[in-house]
Amino acid sequence: MAQPTPARKPSDWWRSAVIYQVYVRSFADGDGDGTGDLAGVRARLPYLADLGVDALWFTPWYLSPLKDGGYDVADYRSIDPAFGTLAEAEKLIAEARELDIRTIVDIVPNHVSDQHAWFRAARAAGPGSPERDLFHFRPGRGERGEIPPNDWPSQFAGSTEPVWTRLPDGDWYLHLFTPEQPDLNWAHPAVHREHEEVLRFWFERGVAGVRIDSAALLAKDPALPDYVEGRDPSPFVDRDELHDIYRSWRRVADEYDGVFVGEVWLPDTERFARYLRPDELHTAFNFAFLSCPWEPDRLRASIDETLAEHAPVGAPATWVLCNHDVTRTVTRYGRDDTAFAFATKAFDTPTDLTLGTRRARAAALLSLALPGAVYVYQGEELGLPEAEIPRARIEDPMHFRSGGTDPGRDGCRVPLPWQHDTPYAGFGSHQEPWLPQPADWTSYAADVQAADPGSMLRLYREAIRLRPVFGDGPLTWLPAPAGVLHFTRADGAHCLVNLAEAPVDLPDHTGLLLTSGPLDPRGRLPRDTAAWLRV
């Protein structure tokens, strides 16, 4: 019999939470204008409560020109009118909390929109002004200043565009992403003060946590030297100054019992762990696991390395299969190359969706059985595939800055299907969604899946409900045939995932808690299938 889950303090909820990512623009359209909004989310809170999630992470819902999906923020203290109002956000936070669902908001500290009041003032003030000190303005190189100040690469994978834009007055400004996203100067004390005030603003409105976008990019070498591949320290990635920033932020969060999750893409595991020291960030996204191919040895190594890098700092791991930037799991796992890398994304990549769906179901049980927190991107619980967006409808700047070779990220951002027998699959009733839904989207609708015991939605609901049987113990690997992952975390609860070529016998057990697919006629676990057992 599984041991009961020890009671947690309220402040510990994040250590083992299931957190659902809401991309507001594509979640649900409450007013029928084709764009998802807060009214749509509020109407779907019962669905999220039935799913059993502990928290909602909202990608940016702030005032924005939406040049980069809302990650170009014009005002952190107001909600974009396309989504609703600040008062409605406060209602959503409160109503979700009544259902025991916490809220995490997204902060983008590396840059703001070029429509932000600070940048508009900087443009107007001219070269050498104090307003420009809040950003990275520099004269150009060359006889007439016609050459950018340095040669840093864009942070949009595949982009060959420069990271400097020249204004008519001759000054250049830095933007590691798009020209509409000027980088802030974190050497300026006003930038520090503003962000700490923004943190307090949202904590005081009841949010439980903050996700930090591009968390390793804020600090820049003040000399802005040219980039040299492999040189340490980098002039703009993972600089030591970042840790003082996050220690200061942690003091703010501790005033409100708030938590942080950082978007930290770093190959060096020791440097990654520094961000998770007890006085810095609480958690960080696990991109190594997300990017890992569907191969048994690689998955086991990724799990072991993740747990090992978190252990010295006592931080919980996070497990992520997909997010708003990444090819959806069902599609990725149905390809010859099941890993994920921005550099390898391409149009017209062949995909076996039947195979991908079977593997995605098994991966759901694998990730939900691991120790730590799990993030579920909206639509993953419906088994949505990556949509092919007509080129004329693509909006993602990653596509355009690649010269049109990268399909961009819109394929995982297509509005969700809710009802099979209503216009636009129930996303909104009056106007076509901002991104086109595939013709077969109604077959994935939530109402259809809720009535089907074998659906992806029912699998996620049951897995989240049963997840506490694994308790809070450490992961212990158990003997298994080649190609099979077998582990336990609590007396009596085991997880098996078969990635071998042939079905395998289950170990002796007293009960079958859940499987990602049916057993074969001989009671064996088929290939690309997972099982939770009571042993």
Secondary structure, DSSP 8 states (H G I E B T S, - for coil): ---------GGGGGGS-EEEEE-HHHH--SSSSSS--HHHHHHTHHHHHHHT-SEEEE---EE---TTTT-S-SEEEEE-TTT--HHHHHHHHHHHHHTT-EEEEEE--SB--TTSHHHHHHHHH-TT-GGGGGBTEE--BSTTS-B-S-----SSTT--S-SEEE-TTS-EEE-SS-TTS-BB-TTSHHHHHHHHHHHHHHHTTT--EEEETTTT-S---TT-----TT-SS-SSSS-THHHHHHHHHHHHHHHTT-EEEE----S-HHHHHHTTSTTS-SEE--HHHHH--S-HHHHHHHHHHHHHHHGGGT---EEES--TTS--HHHHTTSS--S--GGG--TT----HHHHHHHHHHHHHHHHHSSSEEEEETTGGGT-------GGG---HHHHHTTT-S--SGGG-------TTSGGGGS-SSS--SS---TTGGGG-HHHHHT-TTSHHHHHHHHHHHGGGGTT---EE----TTEEEEEEETTEEEEEE-SSS-B---S-SEEEEESS---TTS-B-TTEEEEEE-
